[in-house]
Amino acid sequence: MSGELAGGANERVRRHAKAALDLANELLHRRTADYRLAALCAQATTSVINLIAIISGRRDRGR
């Protein structure tokens, strides 16, 4: 993803993607997970999936 979002103008998008992925991974491996943490994990995972879809062109306007 960092190759597709190179340059300073995309730094915040890269940070968002990394933070969402880090959150999903951390919540996934928590042994004390409950429904709330599972929902947060799902939301973080969805965010990463949507970012990848947008960057790859699968979420073009008008589709």
C-alpha positions in Angstrom: 0.0 0.0 0.0 2.9 2.4 0.8 4.0 2.1 -2.9 0.6 3.3 -4.1 0.5 6.1 -1.6 4.0 7.4 -1.8 4.8 11.0 -1.0 4.1 13.4 1.8 0.6 14.2 0.6 -0.5 10.7 1.4 1.2 10.4 4.8 -2.0 10.6 6.8 -3.7 8.0 4.7 -0.7 5.6 5.3 -0.9 6.4 9.0 -4.6 5.7 9.1 -4.2 2.3 7.3 -1.3 1.3 9.5 -3.2 2.3 12.7 -6.3 0.4 11.6 -4.3 -2.7 10.8 -2.4 -2.5 14.0 -5.6 -2.1 16.0 -7.3 -5.1 14.3 -4.2 -7.3 14.9 -3.9 -6.3 18.5 -7.7 -6.8 19.2 -7.7 -10.2 17.4 -5.1 -11.6 19.7 -6.5 -10.3 23.0 -7.6 -13.1 25.3 -10.1 -10.9 27.2 -12.0 -10.0 24.1 -15.7 -9.4 24.4 -18.4 -8.3 22.0 -17.3 -4.6 22.1 -13.7 -5.5 21.2 -14.8 -7.9 18.5 -17.0 -5.1 17.0 -14.0 -2.7 17.1 -11.8 -5.3 15.4 -14.4 -5.8 12.7 -14.6 -2.1 12.1 -10.8 -1.7 11.9 -10.7 -4.6 9.5 -13.4 -3.1 7.3 -11.6 0.2 7.2 -8.4 -1.5 5.9 -10.4 -3.5 3.3 -12.2 -0.3 2.1 -8.9 1.6 1.9 -7.4 -1.2 -0.3 -10.5 -1.2 -2.5 -10.3 2.6 -3.0 -6.6 2.5 -3.8 -6.9 -0.4 -6.2 -9.7 1.4 -8.1 -12.5 -1.0 -7.1 -14.4 1.9 -5.6 -14.5 4.3 -8.5 -17.1 7.0 -8.5 -20.1 6.1 -10.6 -19.8 2.3 -10.2 
